[in-house]
Amino acid sequence: MRVVIDCNVLVSAARTRGVCGDVVVEAVRHHEVVLSDLIVDEYRTVAGRLAHAAYREGLYAVIAELERVAVFVDPADIVFGLRDGDDEVYLQTATAGGAVLVTGNRRDFAERRYGSVDVFSPRAFLEQVG
């Protein structure tokens, strides 16, 4: 399965041991991670925030590993009409890469499917592949 990982999953994976960390490990070991330059830019911007200073090294390590194994695509030129326009890139990248999206952000990704993209919570993703 091809997988796009939302930034909130990445941050949670670096900050605590648990489901989000399991998602990242599962995606890297058993699936194909799909990224775009815009997503990596957001990952790095978020990792650089003061609020994440204590976890920055871990965040950068996870980002580097995802970059190492990922297939990079150019985001599709589609607008999904999300409440937060900055989140569009995740669906655009997943569309271009034929991937699912794993996100903990159910507020902005309220639907289970956008176009061709299935949206999973971290736990639902693990249940789906497990």
Secondary structure, DSSP 8 states (H G I E B T S, - for coil): -EEEE-HHHHHHHHHSSSHHHHHHHHHHHHSEEEE-HHHHHHHHHHHTSGGGGGGHHHHHHHHHHHHHH-EE----S-----SSGGGHHHHHHHHHHT-EEE-S-TTT--SSEETTEEEE-HHHHHHHH-
